Amino acid sequence: MRWRLGLVVVGLAAVSVLIVAWVLRASLVNHWLAVHTGTVNEAGPYYAFWSGFGSDLAEFGIIGALATGVYQLVKKYNCHEPGCWRVGTHPAAGGQFLLCYHHHPDYAGKRPTHDMIVRLHQENVERQHAINAKLVQIHRELTGQTPPAQPGPEGSAPAGPGAD
């Protein structure tokens, strides 16, 4: 926060110096400004403006639109923690948020280690198997049928009564 205050003070000092220089050399600065913005009466009123500086107004709009698009793209992939400029690559809350490792609740502010990745993967696999088992149970209750055999954790189907 301190550096922002310093930046504001330096900016205000620079603007103050420019205003004082303008006041002290008003005729010279005004003429330079009139020539470079095209407001000097050359071939007619404001002809030089529209064929020079004024023709760039549309380009300023295009550059502004491109800058806004880049900002929105960066914001989309940014960490969703307010004020964080890191890239959010870790989904949280079922994919609603993208967070950096510093703000993700599973990482506790530390970079994910291999052991942590393996643990979180195992938890996810177990959660998916529990969901699948619950869906199979609901299917059996609703239809009164036995669904086709599901592969077990080892990748093989369980043996049935006539599998000899």
Residue frames as qw, qx, qy, qz and C-alpha x, y, z in Angstrom:
[[0.000, 0.886, 0.463, 0.000, 0.00, 0.00, 0.00],
 [0.349, -0.742, 0.082, 0.566, 2.91, 2.30, 0.76],
 [0.379, -0.101, 0.565, 0.726, 4.29, 2.07, -2.78],
 [0.162, 0.667, 0.645, 0.335, 0.91, 3.08, -4.21],
 [0.194, -0.921, -0.219, 0.257, 0.90, 6.22, -2.09],
 [0.412, -0.519, 0.360, 0.656, 4.44, 6.99, -3.29],
 [0.347, 0.249, 0.685, 0.591, 3.40, 6.46, -6.89],
 [0.031, 0.850, 0.513, 0.114, 0.43, 8.82, -6.49],
 [0.303, -0.845, 0.008, 0.442, 2.66, 11.49, -4.92],
 [0.411, -0.260, 0.530, 0.695, 5.23, 11.21, -7.74],
 [0.253, 0.505, 0.694, 0.447, 2.44, 11.40, -10.34],
 [0.082, -0.925, -0.362, 0.076, 0.90, 14.49, -8.76],
 [0.380, -0.684, 0.215, 0.585, 4.34, 16.14, -8.56],
 [0.391, 0.031, 0.635, 0.665, 4.96, 15.45, -12.26],
 [0.123, 0.731, 0.605, 0.289, 1.56, 16.89, -13.22],
 [0.240, -0.903, -0.167, 0.315, 2.26, 19.98, -11.08],
 [0.413, -0.436, 0.403, 0.691, 5.62, 20.53, -12.79],
 [0.300, 0.325, 0.684, 0.580, 3.97, 20.26, -16.22],
 [0.019, -0.870, -0.489, -0.061, 1.26, 22.77, -15.26],
 [0.324, -0.805, 0.057, 0.495, 3.86, 25.26, -13.96],
 [0.403, -0.175, 0.558, 0.704, 5.91, 24.86, -17.16],
 [0.205, 0.590, 0.673, 0.397, 2.78, 25.43, -19.24],
 [0.133, -0.929, -0.310, 0.154, 1.90, 28.60, -17.33],
 [0.382, -0.669, 0.245, 0.589, 5.45, 29.99, -17.61],
 [0.130, -0.238, 0.659, 0.702, 5.72, 29.25, -21.34],
 [0.518, 0.460, 0.579, -0.430, 2.05, 29.52, -22.29],
 [0.516, 0.689, -0.154, -0.485, 2.42, 30.90, -25.81],
 [0.166, 0.490, -0.828, -0.218, 5.11, 28.38, -26.81],
 [0.257, 0.043, 0.948, -0.182, 3.23, 25.38, -25.34],
 [0.533, 0.527, 0.423, -0.509, -0.11, 26.52, -26.79],
 [0.461, 0.644, -0.398, -0.462, 1.36, 26.90, -30.28],
 [0.048, 0.316, -0.943, -0.090, 3.05, 23.48, -30.09],
 [0.367, 0.229, 0.833, -0.344, -0.21, 21.91, -28.90],
 [0.541, 0.612, 0.153, -0.556, -2.23, 23.63, -31.65],
 [0.361, 0.575, -0.627, -0.382, 0.16, 22.48, -34.38],
 [0.044, 0.216, -0.975, 0.011, 0.37, 18.88, -33.17],
 [0.369, 0.340, 0.787, -0.359, -3.35, 18.44, -32.64],
 [0.222, 0.307, 0.680, 0.627, -4.17, 20.11, -35.94],
 [0.005, -0.797, -0.555, 0.237, -6.27, 22.99, -34.62],
 [0.152, -0.475, 0.206, 0.842, -4.26, 25.69, -36.42],
 [0.586, 0.674, 0.276, -0.355, -6.30, 27.15, -39.30],
 [0.397, -0.275, 0.646, 0.592, -4.35, 25.74, -42.25],
 [0.005, 0.159, 0.710, 0.686, -6.77, 25.04, -45.11],
 [0.480, -0.490, -0.357, -0.634, -9.89, 25.73, -43.09],
 [0.477, -0.523, 0.439, -0.554, -11.18, 25.39, -39.58],
 [0.714, -0.285, 0.599, -0.226, -10.13, 22.05, -38.07],
 [0.813, 0.478, -0.276, -0.183, -9.09, 20.58, -41.42],
 [0.324, 0.543, -0.734, 0.246, -5.67, 19.63, -40.03],
 [0.482, -0.283, 0.658, -0.505, -7.29, 18.13, -36.95],
 [0.870, 0.176, 0.287, -0.359, -9.51, 15.70, -38.88],
 [0.799, 0.525, -0.294, 0.012, -6.77, 14.76, -41.33],
 [0.305, 0.527, -0.677, 0.414, -4.17, 14.35, -38.57],
 [0.062, -0.176, 0.792, -0.581, -4.75, 13.86, -34.87],
 [0.626, 0.075, 0.280, -0.724, -8.54, 13.55, -35.09],
 [0.762, 0.256, -0.479, -0.352, -8.35, 10.66, -37.53],
 [0.334, 0.243, -0.861, 0.298, -6.64, 8.64, -34.79],
 [0.499, -0.220, 0.410, -0.731, -9.68, 8.79, -32.51],
 [0.913, 0.069, -0.164, -0.368, -11.12, 5.63, -34.06],
 [0.657, 0.322, -0.633, 0.253, -7.77, 3.90, -33.59],
 [0.110, -0.340, 0.634, -0.686, -7.85, 4.83, -29.90],
 [0.771, -0.085, 0.170, -0.607, -11.25, 3.15, -29.68],
 [0.886, 0.224, -0.396, -0.091, -9.93, -0.01, -31.36],
 [0.391, 0.371, -0.687, 0.488, -6.90, -0.11, -29.08],
 [0.392, -0.281, 0.480, -0.732, -9.19, 0.41, -26.07],
 [0.894, 0.010, -0.046, -0.446, -11.44, -2.46, -27.18],
 [0.772, 0.294, -0.543, 0.152, -8.44, -4.77, -27.66],
 [0.106, 0.378, -0.658, 0.642, -7.04, -3.80, -24.25],
 [0.643, -0.195, 0.303, -0.676, -10.43, -4.51, -22.66],
 [0.925, 0.133, -0.263, -0.241, -10.58, -7.92, -24.35],
 [0.566, 0.344, -0.647, 0.378, -7.08, -8.84, -23.16],
 [0.208, -0.348, 0.552, -0.729, -7.99, -7.71, -19.63],
 [0.810, -0.095, 0.123, -0.565, -11.14, -9.85, -19.61],
 [0.862, 0.235, -0.450, -0.007, -9.20, -12.86, -20.93],
 [0.309, 0.360, -0.676, 0.564, -6.59, -12.46, -18.20],
 [0.450, -0.273, 0.406, -0.747, -9.33, -12.01, -15.61],
 [0.895, -0.003, -0.201, -0.397, -11.01, -15.25, -16.73],
 [0.857, 0.130, -0.450, 0.215, -7.89, -17.32, -16.09],
 [0.036, 0.568, -0.485, 0.664, -6.81, -15.33, -13.05],
 [0.262, -0.178, -0.849, 0.423, -7.04, -16.70, -9.52],
 [0.271, -0.660, -0.512, -0.477, -10.55, -15.92, -8.28],
 [0.490, -0.560, -0.406, 0.530, -9.28, -14.70, -4.91],
 [0.130, 0.970, 0.166, 0.120, -9.83, -10.91, -4.91],
 [0.159, -0.928, 0.326, 0.086, -6.58, -9.03, -5.44],
 [0.681, -0.305, 0.603, 0.280, -4.53, -12.07, -6.55],
 [0.457, 0.705, -0.309, -0.445, -2.85, -11.80, -9.97],
 [0.292, -0.300, 0.893, 0.167, -1.59, -15.40, -10.12],
 [0.526, 0.099, -0.616, -0.578, -2.94, -17.72, -12.81],
 [0.670, -0.156, 0.526, -0.500, -5.63, -19.96, -11.35],
 [0.455, 0.301, -0.775, -0.320, -5.03, -23.53, -12.50],
 [0.109, -0.054, -0.952, 0.279, -6.60, -25.51, -9.65],
 [0.434, -0.439, -0.448, -0.646, -10.42, -25.89, -9.67],
 [0.017, -0.029, -0.753, 0.658, -12.21, -25.52, -6.34],
 [0.452, 0.265, 0.453, -0.722, -15.82, -25.91, -5.17],
 [0.658, 0.370, 0.655, -0.031, -16.65, -28.41, -7.88],
 [0.486, 0.268, 0.476, 0.683, -15.07, -26.32, -10.64],
 [0.032, 0.925, 0.378, 0.020, -16.86, -23.04, -9.83],
 [0.141, -0.954, 0.226, 0.135, -13.57, -21.29, -9.04],
 [0.815, 0.363, -0.212, 0.399, -10.05, -21.41, -10.41],
 [0.452, -0.880, 0.148, 0.013, -7.51, -20.76, -7.70],
 [0.411, 0.653, -0.595, 0.225, -3.73, -20.61, -7.52],
 [0.707, -0.095, -0.654, 0.251, -1.92, -23.00, -5.20],
 [0.151, 0.182, -0.459, 0.856, -1.52, -20.21, -2.65],
 [0.449, -0.103, 0.190, -0.867, -5.28, -19.74, -2.16],
 [0.696, -0.070, -0.616, -0.362, -6.55, -23.29, -2.82],
 [0.652, -0.550, 0.277, -0.441, -7.87, -24.81, 0.44],
 [0.997, -0.038, -0.042, 0.045, -6.38, -28.27, -0.26],
 [0.704, 0.428, -0.242, 0.512, -2.85, -26.91, -0.68],
 [0.547, -0.766, -0.208, 0.266, -2.77, -24.63, 2.41],
 [0.016, 0.968, -0.191, -0.162, -0.54, -22.09, 0.66],
 [0.434, -0.493, 0.685, 0.315, 2.12, -24.60, -0.40],
 [0.454, 0.411, -0.594, -0.521, 2.89, -25.92, -3.84],
 [0.940, -0.054, 0.093, -0.322, 1.27, -29.32, -4.42],
 [0.212, -0.517, 0.824, 0.093, 3.70, -32.18, -3.82],
 [0.432, 0.125, -0.816, -0.364, 3.55, -35.58, -5.50],
 [0.112, -0.178, -0.914, 0.347, 2.19, -37.19, -2.32],
 [0.286, 0.373, 0.372, -0.801, -0.55, -34.56, -2.10],
 [0.479, 0.301, -0.442, -0.696, -1.51, -35.09, -5.73],
 [0.349, 0.008, -0.932, -0.098, -1.69, -38.87, -5.22],
 [0.026, 0.267, 0.774, -0.573, -3.79, -38.44, -2.04],
 [0.386, 0.392, 0.124, -0.826, -6.23, -36.03, -3.72],
 [0.458, 0.221, -0.674, -0.536, -6.49, -38.34, -6.76],
 [0.224, -0.105, -0.959, 0.135, -7.28, -41.32, -4.53],
 [0.182, 0.351, 0.566, -0.724, -9.93, -39.29, -2.68],
 [0.454, 0.364, -0.214, -0.785, -11.49, -38.32, -6.00],
 [0.404, 0.112, -0.855, -0.304, -11.48, -41.92, -7.27],
 [0.083, -0.215, -0.893, 0.386, -13.11, -43.14, -4.05],
 [0.299, 0.389, 0.297, -0.819, -15.73, -40.39, -4.28],
 [0.477, 0.294, -0.486, -0.671, -16.52, -41.33, -7.90],
 [0.318, -0.019, -0.946, -0.056, -16.85, -45.02, -6.97],
 [0.076, 0.302, 0.731, -0.608, -19.20, -44.13, -4.09],
 [0.420, 0.382, -0.011, -0.823, -21.36, -42.05, -6.44],
 [0.456, 0.206, -0.733, -0.461, -21.42, -44.87, -8.98],
 [0.173, -0.119, -0.953, 0.220, -22.38, -47.43, -6.30],
 [0.235, 0.362, 0.505, -0.748, -25.19, -45.18, -5.09],
 [0.479, 0.350, -0.301, -0.746, -26.52, -44.79, -8.65],
 [0.373, 0.079, -0.901, -0.205, -26.44, -48.58, -9.14],
 [0.014, -0.237, -0.845, 0.479, -28.36, -49.05, -5.89],
 [0.363, 0.401, 0.205, -0.815, -30.98, -46.46, -6.91],
 [0.454, 0.271, -0.610, -0.590, -31.30, -48.14, -10.33],
 [0.247, -0.056, -0.966, 0.049, -31.91, -51.53, -8.67],
 [0.123, 0.332, 0.669, -0.653, -34.54, -50.07, -6.34],
 [0.405, 0.421, -0.015, -0.811, -36.41, -48.29, -9.13],
 [0.568, 0.319, -0.559, -0.513, -36.40, -51.02, -11.77],
 [0.861, -0.204, 0.374, -0.279, -36.20, -54.16, -9.69],
 [0.890, 0.421, -0.138, 0.108, -33.58, -55.44, -12.13],
 [0.680, -0.510, 0.238, 0.470, -29.94, -56.15, -11.71],
 [0.343, 0.873, -0.226, -0.263, -27.83, -53.88, -13.90],
 [0.842, 0.413, -0.294, 0.184, -24.99, -55.26, -16.03],
 [0.805, -0.398, -0.119, 0.424, -21.86, -56.23, -14.09],
 [0.059, 0.979, -0.179, 0.071, -19.63, -53.27, -13.26],
 [0.715, 0.353, -0.447, 0.405, -15.86, -53.73, -13.44],
 [0.690, -0.648, -0.215, 0.242, -14.23, -53.94, -10.03],
 [0.201, -0.926, 0.228, 0.225, -11.28, -51.87, -8.84],
 [0.538, -0.356, 0.641, 0.415, -8.82, -54.28, -10.49],
 [0.301, 0.431, -0.464, -0.713, -10.55, -53.85, -13.86],
 [0.182, -0.038, -0.951, -0.247, -12.16, -57.30, -13.94],
 [0.607, -0.314, -0.222, -0.695, -15.85, -58.04, -13.69],
 [0.468, -0.304, 0.707, -0.435, -16.98, -59.96, -10.58],
 [0.150, 0.051, -0.957, -0.242, -17.59, -63.65, -11.15],
 [0.650, -0.141, -0.075, -0.743, -21.23, -64.69, -11.42],
 [0.774, -0.203, 0.507, -0.320, -22.90, -67.94, -10.26],
 [0.927, 0.289, 0.239, 0.023, -22.17, -69.81, -13.51],
 [0.229, 0.887, -0.393, -0.080, -18.61, -68.62, -14.04],
 [0.737, -0.368, 0.556, 0.113, -16.95, -72.06, -13.45]]
